[in-house]
Amino acid sequence: MATKSFNNITTLSVIITFMAVVLGLIGVVITEIYPGFIVLFLLMLIAIGSKWYAKKNSDKHNNFQGNYYTILTILNLLIILVTLWMTFVITHDRILQDS
């Protein structure tokens, strides 16, 4: 049984990274490919993978569940933070060009 905070944080992480990747894809079409887009795409895959992994292992015993829920929750919080930071930096670098 997944914890409510894990589900909420993972869902928020997937939504934020997906929106950043879509906006990054639009930026790639307008300008050119940049390394930040690849990193955002990988972060989105990690967030989706953690949600999939939690669903796959939901039938394990509670000790095992608690360990990976805590680790994946922290990982998804870091993904949210990095995605927001990268979105801010890419916006200023690519769109506003104010270095």
FIBATOR-648747 format. One line per field, with one value per residue (C-alpha): residue number from 1; chain; x, y, z. Coordinates in nm, 2 decimals. Example, Ala and Ser with C-alpha at 12.3 -4.5 7.8 and 13.67 -1.06 7.14 Angstrom:
2
num = 1; 2
cadena = A; A
c1 = 1.23; 1.37
c2 = -0.45; -0.11
c3 = 0.78; 0.71
//
This chain:
99
num = 1; 2; 3; 4; 5; 6; 7; 8; 9; 10; 11; 12; 13; 14; 15; 16; 17; 18; 19; 20; 21; 22; 23; 24; 25; 26; 27; 28; 29; 30; 31; 32; 33; 34; 35; 36; 37; 38; 39; 40; 41; 42; 43; 44; 45; 46; 47; 48; 49; 50; 51; 52; 53; 54; 55; 56; 57; 58; 59; 60; 61; 62; 63; 64; 65; 66; 67; 68; 69; 70; 71; 72; 73; 74; 75; 76; 77; 78; 79; 80; 81; 82; 83; 84; 85; 86; 87; 88; 89; 90; 91; 92; 93; 94; 95; 96; 97; 98; 99
cadena = A; A; A; A; A; A; A; A; A; A; A; A; A; A; A; A; A; A; A; A; A; A; A; A; A; A; A; A; A; A; A; A; A; A; A; A; A; A; A; A; A; A; A; A; A; A; A; A; A; A; A; A; A; A; A; A; A; A; A; A; A; A; A; A; A; A; A; A; A; A; A; A; A; A; A; A; A; A; A; A; A; A; A; A; A; A; A; A; A; A; A; A; A; A; A; A; A; A; A
c1 = 0.00; 0.15; 0.16; -0.05; 0.25; 0.45; 0.16; 0.11; 0.48; 0.54; 0.24; 0.35; 0.70; 0.57; 0.34; 0.61; 0.87; 0.63; 0.53; 0.90; 0.98; 0.69; 0.80; 1.16; 1.05; 0.88; 1.21; 1.40; 1.17; 1.21; 1.58; 1.80; 1.88; 2.04; 2.18; 1.92; 1.64; 1.81; 1.85; 1.48; 1.38; 1.59; 1.44; 1.09; 1.18; 1.31; 0.99; 0.77; 1.00; 0.97; 0.59; 0.60; 0.84; 0.62; 0.32; 0.52; 0.64; 0.32; 0.27; 0.60; 0.61; 0.59; 0.96; 1.06; 0.79; 0.88; 1.25; 1.18; 0.89; 1.12; 1.40; 1.17; 0.99; 1.32; 1.43; 1.11; 1.14; 1.49; 1.36; 1.09; 1.36; 1.60; 1.33; 1.21; 1.57; 1.65; 1.33; 1.43; 1.78; 1.68; 1.41; 1.66; 1.93; 1.72; 1.42; 1.52; 1.89; 2.00; 2.29
c2 = 0.00; 0.33; 0.62; 0.93; 1.16; 0.94; 0.93; 1.31; 1.39; 1.14; 1.26; 1.63; 1.53; 1.36; 1.65; 1.92; 1.73; 1.65; 2.02; 2.12; 1.86; 1.98; 2.34; 2.23; 2.05; 2.37; 2.55; 2.29; 2.34; 2.72; 2.74; 2.43; 2.12; 2.20; 1.97; 2.09; 1.93; 1.59; 1.62; 1.72; 1.42; 1.19; 1.34; 1.27; 0.91; 0.87; 1.02; 0.79; 0.49; 0.55; 0.55; 0.23; 0.07; 0.15; -0.01; -0.31; -0.37; -0.28; -0.64; -0.67; -0.66; -0.33; -0.30; -0.32; -0.08; 0.18; 0.18; 0.24; 0.48; 0.70; 0.69; 0.75; 1.03; 1.21; 1.14; 1.29; 1.60; 1.65; 1.60; 1.87; 2.11; 2.04; 2.07; 2.41; 2.53; 2.42; 2.57; 2.90; 2.89; 2.77; 3.04; 3.31; 3.17; 3.08; 3.31; 3.62; 3.59; 3.81; 3.58
c3 = 0.00; -0.11; 0.12; 0.03; 0.04; -0.20; -0.45; -0.43; -0.47; -0.75; -0.94; -0.90; -1.01; -1.33; -1.41; -1.36; -1.56; -1.84; -1.87; -1.87; -2.14; -2.36; -2.32; -2.39; -2.70; -2.82; -2.75; -2.95; -3.24; -3.22; -3.16; -3.16; -2.94; -2.61; -2.34; -2.08; -2.28; -2.27; -1.89; -1.85; -2.06; -1.84; -1.52; -1.66; -1.73; -1.37; -1.23; -1.44; -1.36; -0.98; -1.01; -1.22; -0.97; -0.68; -0.86; -0.94; -0.58; -0.40; -0.29; -0.10; 0.28; 0.47; 0.57; 0.20; 0.10; 0.36; 0.24; -0.12; -0.06; 0.15; -0.11; -0.41; -0.23; -0.16; -0.52; -0.66; -0.44; -0.58; -0.93; -0.87; -0.74; -1.02; -1.29; -1.16; -1.14; -1.49; -1.63; -1.47; -1.61; -1.96; -1.97; -1.89; -2.12; -2.43; -2.42; -2.23; -2.33; -2.04; -1.93
//
